[in-house]
Amino acid sequence: MTAGADSAPGSRKRSKLGCLGRITAVVVVAVAVVVAIGFIFDQGDSAKQPQRVYNAGAAAAYQPATVNYAEAAHLFIVRLQDGGFLALYDKSPKQQELNSDCRLSFDDNAGIGNLDPLPGMLGGFVEECGSARAVWRADGAFAFGASYGDLDRFSTRVDANGDLIVDISSRTCTRSRGVIGVPPFEQRTCGSGD
């Protein structure tokens, strides 16, 4: 053999790292790509967690005996005549169980059937979904109509800054125990998937 036989045309140079070196390089690049994607899309242990509270602003800004809609959070803030707060989800139990898009609105002129009105508050929450109508009192109690159950409720508190804080993770709800819309119903704590 001559000294230049290794560099003859058509012969391959062998890498000093060999096959194992190439596999290691591919794995390192793949891990780097996955980590970069995690940072870009804010995933992993250090990622921001889903918002578990909603800051509804200064509690003093809510007048007694009023209902205010927080569209971004899909909830109603009810300030009772005595100054207490309620936070109610804007979708009825029935519409949640049916995966419907129908949402509630508050109507100052809505009758609440046989329920006693709340002190200083008239009207109720109304759901008009197709030809069906249902009504709830301002505190979320079911009054009558083509639905069932009280409205989902969230815990509220006023923080040290005087802001009204709604605990999104604390939702209580009414759900069918068996067939949707058919008694018996139960009140329980619901997660985001309920």
JODADA-V914632 format. One record per residue. SS is DSSP state (helix for helix, strand for strand, loop for the rest). PSI is psi in whole degrees, 0 to 359 (NA if undefined). NEAR is the number of other C-alpha atoms within 12 Angstrom. Layout:
BEGIN
SS:PSI:NEAR ; SS:PSI:NEAR
END
This chain:
BEGIN
loop:146:7 ; loop:166:7 ; loop:333:7 ; loop:10:9 ; helix:326:12 ; helix:335:13 ; helix:20:13 ; loop:151:12 ; loop:139:9 ; loop:348:8 ; loop:152:10 ; loop:144:10 ; loop:137:13 ; loop:135:12 ; loop:145:10 ; loop:334:9 ; loop:330:12 ; helix:192:12 ; helix:319:12 ; helix:323:12 ; helix:319:14 ; helix:319:15 ; helix:317:13 ; helix:317:14 ; helix:318:15 ; helix:317:14 ; helix:317:14 ; helix:316:14 ; helix:318:14 ; helix:316:14 ; helix:318:14 ; helix:320:14 ; helix:315:14 ; helix:316:17 ; helix:317:17 ; helix:317:15 ; helix:319:14 ; helix:318:17 ; helix:319:16 ; helix:316:12 ; loop:11:13 ; loop:56:16 ; loop:168:16 ; loop:183:15 ; loop:327:10 ; loop:7:10 ; loop:155:13 ; loop:134:13 ; loop:156:11 ; loop:147:12 ; loop:124:15 ; loop:352:19 ; strand:154:24 ; strand:123:30 ; strand:110:26 ; strand:8:34 ; strand:189:21 ; strand:124:17 ; helix:326:28 ; helix:341:18 ; helix:344:16 ; loop:119:26 ; loop:147:21 ; loop:149:23 ; loop:44:26 ; strand:159:32 ; strand:127:33 ; strand:143:33 ; strand:128:26 ; strand:87:21 ; helix:320:18 ; helix:328:12 ; helix:358:24 ; loop:47:26 ; strand:157:35 ; strand:135:38 ; strand:119:43 ; strand:122:39 ; strand:115:31 ; loop:164:25 ; loop:325:22 ; loop:1:16 ; loop:350:20 ; loop:161:23 ; strand:146:34 ; strand:146:40 ; strand:121:41 ; strand:138:45 ; strand:148:42 ; loop:20:36 ; loop:134:42 ; loop:161:45 ; helix:318:44 ; helix:313:39 ; helix:328:34 ; helix:314:30 ; helix:331:27 ; loop:359:19 ; loop:40:15 ; loop:161:17 ; loop:358:17 ; loop:134:26 ; loop:162:31 ; loop:159:37 ; strand:161:35 ; strand:129:35 ; strand:115:25 ; loop:340:23 ; loop:1:16 ; loop:135:24 ; loop:153:26 ; loop:28:30 ; loop:227:19 ; loop:359:13 ; loop:145:20 ; loop:138:20 ; loop:155:25 ; loop:148:24 ; loop:126:18 ; loop:3:19 ; loop:131:29 ; loop:163:27 ; loop:185:30 ; strand:173:36 ; strand:135:43 ; strand:137:36 ; strand:119:36 ; strand:107:25 ; strand:105:23 ; loop:232:13 ; loop:1:10 ; strand:143:16 ; strand:142:25 ; strand:155:40 ; strand:143:41 ; strand:147:45 ; strand:165:39 ; loop:340:47 ; loop:6:40 ; loop:1:44 ; loop:132:33 ; strand:130:32 ; strand:300:31 ; strand:169:26 ; strand:192:23 ; loop:53:24 ; loop:199:37 ; loop:161:36 ; loop:154:38 ; loop:159:33 ; loop:149:43 ; loop:139:42 ; strand:142:38 ; strand:149:36 ; strand:145:26 ; strand:157:29 ; strand:158:27 ; strand:123:23 ; loop:181:19 ; loop:336:10 ; loop:358:13 ; loop:11:16 ; strand:145:21 ; strand:122:29 ; strand:128:29 ; strand:123:35 ; strand:100:27 ; strand:332:30 ; strand:357:24 ; strand:22:25 ; strand:125:30 ; strand:145:28 ; strand:163:33 ; strand:130:36 ; strand:153:32 ; strand:141:25 ; loop:334:15 ; loop:255:12 ; loop:133:13 ; loop:127:22 ; loop:1:23 ; loop:129:19 ; loop:153:16 ; loop:155:15 ; strand:158:21 ; strand:148:21 ; strand:133:20 ; strand:178:22 ; strand:128:20 ; loop:149:23 ; loop:185:15 ; loop:339:17 ; loop:354:10 ; loop:NA:23
END
